[in-house]
Amino acid sequence: MVKLIFPRADKYRESGQSRGRQVLDDLAHKVIAFIDDGRPNANVALASIRQEMVNTFHIRPVVIEQKAFGLGPPDRLPSDVFERLVNEVDAVVVGIAS
């Protein structure tokens, strides 16, 4: 079972740093992109988290795999993919595993 917690988001909000920035109040029915960072088992971790978020928050997942772009973990997404994310999704989950 995966338990979803957002301690950094809560801390960020409480610190006042979020003023003037878009912060999601909840994940219900949001469009969430999932990006595989290319490390071993990231795809497994993301699949589990994605399914839990679909079941719990009824999100609409969008899967974008960095490996499809031939990127390694420290590499950035191509600018066209980044722009697509900015314009089409509410939030992004980046998979980091090993």
Beta strands, then each sheet from edge to edge (+ up, - down):
strand 1: 31-36
strand 2: 60-65
strand 3: 91-95
sheet 1: 2+ 1+ 3+
end
